[in-house]
Amino acid sequence: METQMDGKASGTRREMIIRAISTAWPAVLESFFVALAGMIDTMMVSRLGSYAVAAVGLTQQPKFVGFAPFFAMNVAVSALVARRKGEGNRENANEQLLTAIGMTLICCVMVTALFVGGADWMMRLAGSNADTHEAAVTYFRIIMGGMLFNVISLVINAAQRGSGNTRIAMTTNVTSSVVNIVFNYLLIGGHLGFPKLGITGAALATVLGTVVAAIMSIRSLFHETSFVSVPFILRKKIRFTMASVKRITSLGSNFLVENVAMRVGFVATALLAARLGTDEFAAHNVGMNILSLGFSFADGMQAAAVALSGQSLGAGEKKKAVEYGQICQHIGFGISICLSLLLLLGGRWFYSLYFAEPHIQDMGVLISRYTMVIVILQISQVIFSGCLRAGGDVKYTLMVALISVTFIRTAVTLLMVSVFHLGLSGIWLGILSDQLSRFILMFLRFRKGKWVEIRL
């Protein structure tokens, strides 16, 4: 990149930075509130005891396995809509969304039946103990039973983000998070005349939040000015097409395999952490909540990178696509440094919000030392991977997931925990090895620039 630019170029760069921030802040705020709601959810559940935190933590990886097909479709839809926006092809963008909604509904019926019916054995496979199994099964069945509202909201918001409209997704998810927190208060402990439902109340609160998000997301499609909208679909008589199914499947299938491959590493980590004991696993899950907070900023900046880079590629402006990726990464790096400093200074205080026991707080301080390094690598690599997906370089991101998460993370964690008996340190060294390798591989691919040459 040029070290010096004339006044006009500098102005253009400044305009690009302003546009990146304008696109990113709603997505960042949205992801932040979703992560914050999850942390508050865990905090409220922690009042029931460390067993409840561990029980909720057991459901996370199986839940994400169930959501993997929908995440894959959402990545494809966001990239395709962004590219069509850059091309000025509104009809095909709406066709992609309508087709994705149909695919989501069909897939949701099958996934819900499988995961609700198989909740018992899935929780055993996830590493549940006698004190966590029943609570984990109850929570998991409610969450997966109500997943329809969540996945509908996700696919609509993915299309809106691809079109550059990140504010709608922010509004729906922030509102959903507030509803979740309010009903957590009402249903977990039984306040203001509501029944005291404990962990069941936490699950119901989460589903109620997704119901509100789904309603708001669907309503966003009825604005005529929206790039993707129901009035436009009806007026142009746009239909579900097999051509769009093939395009979404072709782009999303690599991410699906990537996501499932990543879950292998994540599940292995969770299983090994669960075997350390209920207190250790509870501390680990709070650490993962902290990491999800870092990911929320990365995800928001990634949404901006996908929209802006994708639209630039659709318009044939390859250099601008790269510049938007660099701008988003620089902003993300600044955010990660701030988060790292907060973790350095406030690790024990943060864990004290969850646990009164000093020995669990000590575990939290240890975990915070690892997360303050991991979050810097995490945010940058997520943004780089978003740019690669916007360009359609999904086979490479799949390869990176297989190498970093499935193999490196699993192998290092097993070695550190089972051979060197490093306990929680071993778990988090495995996570660090994964994020470091992903950062290096994604950065090198982004810098090479081949991702801007792929046609979608």
TORMAR-190856 format. One record per residue (C-alpha): residue number from 0; residue in three letters; x, y, z. Coordinates in steps of 0.1 Angstrom, whole numbers, m for minus. Example, Ala and Ser with C-alpha at 12.3 -4.5 7.8 and 13.67 -1.06 7.14 Angstrom:
    k    r      X      Y      Z
    0  ALA    123    m45     78
    1  SER    137    m11     71
END
This chain:
    k    r      X      Y      Z
    0  MET      0      0      0
    1  GLU     12     35     m8
    2  THR     32     53     19
    3  GLN     22     87      5
    4  MET    m10     98    m12
    5  ASP    m20    131    m27
    6  GLY    m48    152    m13
    7  LYS    m75    136    m35
    8  ALA    m64    100    m27
    9  SER    m62    109     10
   10  GLY    m97    122      8
   11  THR   m109     90     m8
   12  ARG    m92     70     18
   13  ARG   m108     91     45
   14  GLU   m142     86     29
   15  MET   m136     48     28
   16  ILE   m127     48     65
   17  ILE   m159     68     73
   18  ARG   m180     44     52
   19  ALA   m164     14     69
   20  ILE   m171     28    104
   21  SER   m206     37     94
   22  THR   m213      1     81
   23  ALA   m194    m16    109
   24  TRP   m207      1    141
   25  PRO   m243    m13    139
   26  ALA   m229    m48    132
   27  VAL   m204    m44    160
   28  LEU   m230    m32    185
   29  GLU   m254    m59    174
   30  SER   m228    m87    180
   31  PHE   m217    m71    212
   32  PHE   m252    m71    227
   33  VAL   m257   m107    216
   34  ALA   m225   m117    234
   35  LEU   m233    m95    264
   36  ALA   m267   m111    267
   37  GLY   m250   m145    267
   38  MET   m227   m134    294
   39  ILE   m255   m120    315
   40  ASP   m275   m152    309
   41  THR   m246   m172    323
   42  MET   m242   m147    351
   43  MET   m278   m151    361
   44  VAL   m276   m189    358
   45  SER   m245   m189    380
   46  ARG   m267   m179    409
   47  LEU   m281   m215    408
   48  GLY   m246   m229    413
   49  SER   m215   m239    392
   50  TYR   m234   m270    381
   51  ALA   m259   m248    362
   52  VAL   m231   m228    344
   53  ALA   m215   m262    334
   54  ALA   m248   m276    322
   55  VAL   m255   m246    299
   56  GLY   m219   m248    287
   57  LEU   m224   m285    277
   58  THR   m251   m275    253
   59  GLN   m231   m249    234
   60  GLN   m211   m271    210
   61  PRO   m239   m295    201
   62  LYS   m261   m264    195
   63  PHE   m236   m249    171
   64  VAL   m234   m283    153
   65  GLY   m271   m281    147
   66  PHE   m269   m245    135
   67  ALA   m240   m252    112
   68  PRO   m261   m256     80
   69  PHE   m278   m223     87
   70  PHE   m245   m205     93
   71  ALA   m233   m219     60
   72  MET   m264   m206     41
   73  ASN   m261   m172     58
   74  VAL   m224   m168     48
   75  ALA   m234   m177     12
   76  VAL   m264   m154     12
   77  SER   m245   m124     26
   78  ALA   m217   m128      1
   79  LEU   m241   m133    m29
   80  VAL   m263   m103    m19
   81  ALA   m233    m81    m15
   82  ARG   m219    m91    m49
   83  ARG   m254    m85    m65
   84  LYS   m256    m51    m48
   85  GLY   m223    m41    m63
   86  GLU   m236    m53    m98
   87  GLY   m269    m35    m93
   88  ASN   m288    m68    m98
   89  ARG   m317    m64    m73
   90  GLU   m338    m92    m87
   91  ASN   m312   m119    m83
   92  ALA   m304   m107    m48
   93  ASN   m340   m111    m38
   94  GLU   m341   m145    m55
   95  GLN   m311   m156    m34
   96  LEU   m329   m145     m2
   97  LEU   m362   m161    m11
   98  THR   m345   m194    m20
   99  ALA   m324   m193     12
  100  ILE   m355   m188     33
  101  GLY   m372   m218     17
  102  MET   m340   m239     23
  103  THR   m339   m227     59
  104  LEU   m374   m238     66
  105  ILE   m369   m273     51
  106  CYS   m336   m278     69
  107  CYS   m350   m265    102
  108  VAL   m377   m292    104
  109  MET   m352   m319    101
  110  VAL   m326   m305    125
  111  THR   m352   m297    152
  112  ALA   m366   m332    151
  113  LEU   m331   m348    153
  114  PHE   m317   m326    180
  115  VAL   m347   m325    203
  116  GLY   m352   m362    200
  117  GLY   m315   m370    205
  118  ALA   m309   m345    234
  119  ASP   m302   m372    260
  120  TRP   m274   m390    242
  121  MET   m260   m358    228
  122  MET   m255   m344    263
  123  ARG   m238   m376    274
  124  LEU   m216   m374    244
  125  ALA   m208   m338    253
  126  GLY   m195   m349    287
  127  SER   m223   m344    311
  128  ASN   m220   m357    347
  129  ALA   m246   m368    372
  130  ASP   m250   m333    385
  131  THR   m253   m316    351
  132  HIS   m270   m341    328
  133  GLU   m307   m335    335
  134  ALA   m303   m297    335
  135  ALA   m283   m298    302
  136  VAL   m309   m320    285
  137  THR   m338   m297    296
  138  TYR   m320   m265    284
  139  PHE   m309   m281    251
  140  ARG   m344   m294    242
  141  ILE   m360   m260    247
  142  ILE   m333   m241    228
  143  MET   m334   m265    198
  144  GLY   m371   m268    199
  145  GLY   m374   m230    194
  146  MET   m346   m227    168
  147  LEU   m371   m218    139
  148  PHE   m374   m182    151
  149  ASN   m336   m179    154
  150  VAL   m327   m193    120
  151  ILE   m353   m172    102
  152  SER   m339   m140    118
  153  LEU   m304   m151    109
  154  VAL   m310   m156     72
  155  ILE   m329   m123     68
  156  ASN   m303   m104     87
  157  ALA   m275   m120     66
  158  ALA   m291   m107     34
  159  GLN   m296    m73     50
  160  ARG   m259    m71     60
  161  GLY   m249    m82     25
  162  SER   m268    m53     11
  163  GLY   m250    m29     35
  164  ASN   m280    m25     58
  165  THR   m264    m35     91
  166  ARG   m287    m13    113
  167  ILE   m317    m36    109
  168  ALA   m297    m66    122
  169  MET   m285    m45    151
  170  THR   m320    m33    160
  171  THR   m334    m68    160
  172  ASN   m306    m85    179
  173  VAL   m303    m57    205
  174  THR   m340    m59    212
  175  SER   m338    m96    213
  176  SER   m310    m95    239
  177  VAL   m330    m70    261
  178  VAL   m360    m93    260
  179  ASN   m338   m123    269
  180  ILE   m323   m105    299
  181  VAL   m357    m92    312
  182  PHE   m372   m127    310
  183  ASN   m341   m142    326
  184  TYR   m348   m120    356
  185  LEU   m384   m129    356
  186  LEU   m382   m166    350
  187  ILE   m349   m179    365
  188  GLY   m355   m165    400
  189  GLY   m393   m160    398
  190  HIS   m399   m123    402
  191  LEU   m429   m100    398
  192  GLY   m453   m130    401
  193  PHE   m436   m151    374
  194  PRO   m428   m188    383
  195  LYS   m393   m197    395
  196  LEU   m381   m220    367
  197  GLY   m344   m220    371
  198  ILE   m325   m233    341
  199  THR   m357   m239    323
  200  GLY   m366   m202    327
  201  ALA   m332   m193    311
  202  ALA   m339   m214    281
  203  LEU   m374   m200    276
  204  ALA   m361   m165    280
  205  THR   m336   m171    252
  206  VAL   m363   m185    229
  207  LEU   m386   m155    236
  208  GLY   m358   m132    226
  209  THR   m355   m150    192
  210  VAL   m393   m148    187
  211  VAL   m391   m110    189
  212  ALA   m360   m109    166
  213  ALA   m378   m130    140
  214  ILE   m408   m107    140
  215  MET   m387    m76    136
  216  SER   m365    m92    109
  217  ILE   m396   m102     89
  218  ARG   m410    m67     92
  219  SER   m378    m53     78
  220  LEU   m386    m70     45
  221  PHE   m418    m50     41
  222  HIS   m400    m17     36
  223  GLU   m401     m8     m1
  224  THR   m368     10      1
  225  SER   m350    m21     14
  226  PHE   m327    m37    m13
  227  VAL   m342    m70     m3
  228  SER   m380    m67      3
  229  VAL   m413    m86      1
  230  PRO   m431    m59    m20
  231  PHE   m403    m61    m46
  232  ILE   m404    m99    m46
  233  LEU   m442    m99    m51
  234  ARG   m441    m71    m78
  235  LYS   m414    m89    m98
  236  LYS   m430   m123    m92
  237  ILE   m396   m137    m79
  238  ARG   m396   m174    m72
  239  PHE   m377   m201    m54
  240  THR   m353   m215    m80
  241  MET   m330   m245    m83
  242  ALA   m303   m223    m99
  243  SER   m302   m203    m66
  244  VAL   m302   m235    m46
  245  LYS   m272   m247    m65
  246  ARG   m254   m214    m61
  247  ILE   m261   m211    m24
  248  THR   m251   m248    m19
  249  SER   m219   m244    m39
  250  LEU   m208   m215    m19
  251  GLY   m221   m226     15
  252  SER   m211   m262     14
  253  ASN   m175   m254     19
  254  PHE   m183   m233     49
  255  LEU   m206   m261     62
  256  VAL   m177   m286     61
  257  GLU   m154   m259     76
  258  ASN   m179   m253    104
  259  VAL   m184   m290    112
  260  ALA   m146   m295    111
  261  MET   m141   m266    135
  262  ARG   m167   m282    158
  263  VAL   m145   m313    161
  264  GLY   m118   m292    177
  265  PHE   m143   m272    198
  266  VAL   m160   m304    211
  267  ALA   m127   m320    219
  268  THR   m117   m289    239
  269  ALA   m151   m289    257
  270  LEU   m149   m326    265
  271  LEU   m114   m323    280
  272  ALA   m124   m293    300
  273  ALA   m155   m311    313
  274  ARG   m133   m339    326
  275  LEU   m113   m315    347
  276  GLY   m143   m311    371
  277  THR   m175   m291    374
  278  ASP   m158   m260    389
  279  GLU   m130   m260    363
  280  PHE   m155   m265    335
  281  ALA   m177   m236    348
  282  ALA   m146   m213    349
  283  HIS   m137   m224    314
  284  ASN   m172   m216    301
  285  VAL   m170   m181    315
  286  GLY   m137   m178    297
  287  MET   m154   m188    265
  288  ASN   m180   m161    272
  289  ILE   m152   m136    274
  290  LEU   m138   m149    242
  291  SER   m172   m146    226
  292  LEU   m172   m109    235
  293  GLY   m140   m105    215
  294  PHE   m156   m125    187
  295  SER   m186   m101    188
  296  PHE   m163    m72    177
  297  ALA   m146    m94    151
  298  ASP   m180   m106    138
  299  GLY   m192    m70    135
  300  MET   m161    m59    116
  301  GLN   m163    m90     95
  302  ALA   m199    m81     85
  303  ALA   m187    m47     73
  304  ALA   m157    m63     55
  305  VAL   m180    m88     37
  306  ALA   m205    m61     26
  307  LEU   m179    m35     15
  308  SER   m154    m59     m1
  309  GLY   m182    m79    m17
  310  GLN   m199    m48    m32
  311  SER   m165    m35    m44
  312  LEU   m158    m68    m62
  313  GLY   m193    m68    m77
  314  ALA   m185    m33    m91
  315  GLY   m152    m46   m104
  316  GLU   m131    m25    m80
  317  LYS   m106    m51    m68
  318  LYS    m82    m26    m52
  319  LYS   m109    m10    m32
  320  ALA   m120    m44    m20
  321  VAL    m85    m50     m6
  322  GLU    m84    m15     10
  323  TYR   m117    m21     27
  324  GLY   m104    m53     42
  325  GLN    m73    m35     55
  326  ILE    m93     m7     70
  327  CYS   m116    m31     88
  328  GLN    m87    m51    101
  329  HIS    m69    m19    114
  330  ILE   m101     m9    132
  331  GLY   m104    m44    146
  332  PHE    m68    m44    158
  333  GLY    m74    m12    178
  334  ILE   m105    m27    194
  335  SER    m86    m59    203
  336  ILE    m58    m39    221
  337  CYS    m84    m22    243
  338  LEU   m100    m55    252
  339  SER    m67    m70    260
  340  LEU    m59    m42    284
  341  LEU    m92    m46    301
  342  LEU    m86    m83    306
  343  LEU    m51    m76    320
  344  LEU    m65    m52    346
  345  GLY    m99    m67    353
  346  GLY    m97   m105    351
  347  ARG   m104   m113    387
  348  TRP   m131    m86    391
  349  PHE   m149   m100    361
  350  TYR   m149   m136    374
  351  SER   m161   m123    408
  352  LEU   m193   m113    391
  353  TYR   m199   m150    384
  354  PHE   m183   m168    414
  355  ALA   m178   m160    450
  356  GLU   m154   m189    455
  357  PRO   m117   m177    455
  358  HIS   m104   m208    439
  359  ILE   m126   m204    409
  360  GLN   m116   m167    407
  361  ASP    m80   m179    406
  362  MET    m88   m201    377
  363  GLY   m104   m170    360
  364  VAL    m72   m149    364
  365  LEU    m52   m177    347
  366  ILE    m77   m179    318
  367  SER    m78   m141    315
  368  ARG    m40   m141    308
  369  TYR    m45   m164    279
  370  THR    m76   m146    265
  371  MET    m58   m112    265
  372  VAL    m34   m126    239
  373  ILE    m60   m147    220
  374  VAL    m84   m119    214
  375  ILE    m58    m99    195
  376  LEU    m52   m128    171
  377  GLN    m89   m138    170
  378  ILE   m103   m104    158
  379  SER    m77   m100    130
  380  GLN    m81   m135    116
  381  VAL   m119   m134    116
  382  ILE   m118   m101     96
  383  PHE    m93   m116     71
  384  SER   m114   m147     67
  385  GLY   m145   m126     61
  386  CYS   m128   m109     32
  387  LEU   m118   m142     17
  388  ARG   m154   m155     19
  389  ALA   m166   m123      4
  390  GLY   m143   m130    m25
  391  GLY   m155   m167    m27
  392  ASP   m122   m182    m15
  393  VAL   m141   m207      7
  394  LYS   m120   m237     m1
  395  TYR    m90   m220     14
  396  THR   m109   m211     46
  397  LEU   m121   m247     48
  398  MET    m84   m259     46
  399  VAL    m74   m235     73
  400  ALA   m102   m248     96
  401  LEU    m91   m284     91
  402  ILE    m55   m275     98
  403  SER    m59   m251    127
  404  VAL    m90   m262    146
  405  THR    m95   m299    138
  406  PHE    m58   m309    139
  407  ILE    m36   m283    156
  408  ARG    m61   m273    184
  409  THR    m71   m309    191
  410  ALA    m36   m323    191
  411  VAL    m21   m295    213
  412  THR    m50   m297    238
  413  LEU    m47   m335    241
  414  LEU     m9   m333    245
  415  MET    m10   m305    271
  416  VAL    m39   m320    291
  417  SER    m34   m357    288
  418  VAL      4   m360    285
  419  PHE     17   m329    304
  420  HIS    m13   m327    328
  421  LEU    m14   m289    326
  422  GLY    m52   m287    333
  423  LEU    m68   m254    324
  424  SER    m35   m241    311
  425  GLY    m34   m270    286
  426  ILE    m69   m263    274
  427  TRP    m61   m226    267
  428  LEU    m27   m234    252
  429  GLY    m47   m255    227
  430  ILE    m70   m226    219
  431  LEU    m41   m202    216
  432  SER    m23   m225    191
  433  ASP    m55   m226    170
  434  GLN    m60   m188    169
  435  LEU    m23   m182    161
  436  SER    m22   m206    132
  437  ARG    m54   m193    118
  438  PHE    m42   m157    120
  439  ILE     m9   m165    102
  440  LEU    m27   m185     74
  441  MET    m55   m160     68
  442  PHE    m31   m131     68
  443  LEU     m8   m147     42
  444  ARG    m37   m155     20
  445  PHE    m53   m121     22
  446  ARG    m19   m104     14
  447  LYS    m14   m127    m16
  448  GLY    m46   m112    m32
  449  LYS    m59   m142    m52
  450  TRP    m93   m139    m34
  451  VAL   m102   m109    m55
  452  GLU   m100   m128    m88
  453  ILE   m127   m154    m80
  454  ARG   m161   m150    m98
  455  LEU   m194   m157    m80
END
